[in-house]
Amino acid sequence: KKAGFRVLVISNPRTALDRFRNEATTADCVIFNAQSIGRRALDIFNRFGDDRVIATVPAILLLEDSQRQWKAKAKTAEHRVVLPMPITMKQLRVALTQLIESESQPVKEPEPPAES
């Protein structure tokens, strides 16, 4: 089974924040890789969680071993998680699927009464 996700790759975390504020459906999930952008990844991850317009967007913060202490400062929720690096594509795909599915469960409408 193939997994398909809408992704937006941006190296500037501030640009990502602005894009999602303008269009919350820009991508299915936002991934912040602290390995490549450092402390800014944690800061923007938390700003996403604080922003009422985009706080519901699923998010992943990737931290390498030397950044482990940042996990305690990350504002996590059911749809906002911190994952350790290194990470395999399979592990990332599983995490993405869980986050996206938890956010996209349709609200079931009540069944109409049965005719007698």
N, C-alpha and C positions, 0 to 999 in steps of 0.2 A: 504494500500500500504506500503510495507516495504522499508526502506531506507538502502542502503548498501554503506558503505564508507570504503576505505582502510585507516587503522590507524596504526600508529607506536607509541608505548608508550615508552617514554624514560624519566627518571628522571633527566638526565644531559642535560641541554640546549645546551651546547657546542657540545656534541655528536650528537644531532639533527641537528645542523648547519652543521657539517661535513658530516653526512649521506645524507642530502639534496644536499649539494654541489657535492657529488660524484654521486648522482642519484636523480635528481629533481622530479622524479615520485615515490619516496619512499612511499608517501601517498597522499591522495587527498587534505588534508589540515593539517596545523600544529596548534595546540592549546597550548598556553602557559598559565599555571595557576599560577598567581602570589601569590595566596593564599598558595601554597605549596613551591614555590621556590623564592618568594620575588622579590626584585629589578632585579635580573638576568633575570626574565621573560621579563620585559620591555626592558632591554638591548639587549637580543637576538632577541626579536620581531623586534626591530629597525634594528639590524644587518641583519636580513632576508630581510627587505625592502631595505636596502642599497646595498646588494650583487647582482650584475647584473646577476649572474647565476641563482639565486633562487628568485629574487624579485617578480616574477609573481606567486609564490606559494601562494594560499589562506591561510590566517592566522587569528587567533583569539587570542586576549589577554584578559584573564579573570581577572578582578580586583575586590577585595572586597571593601566594603565601605571605610575602612581606607586608601585604596590606590587610591582613586578617583582622587587625584591631579595628578597622573601619566598619566592620559588620555591625558592631554594637551601636554605631552612629547612624546606620542606614534605617530609614523609615520604611519598614516592610509591612506587608499586608498579605492577604490570601493571593492577591494578583500582582504582588510586588515582592520579588525574592532576590536573595544574594546567593550566588553560586561560586564555588572555588575554581580557580584555574590551576592546572590545565583542565580542560573539559573536552570530552569527545563530542563529535557531531551528534552521535546517538543520544548522549545525555542532554545536549542542548535541545535537540528536537523533541525529546520527551517533555522537558520543562516547558518549552514553547507550547506544545500541544495542551498540556495541563492548564497553563495560564489562559490560553485563548479559549479553550472550551469552558472554563469556569466563568468567563466573562460573556460568553455568547449563548448561554442556555436560553432558549426561547421561553417566554412566559406562556404557559398553556392556558388556553381559554377553556372555560367550563363547557362540558358536553351539553348539548341541548337535551331537554327532557325527552325521554322515549315516548313515542306516540302509542296510545293504547287502542 
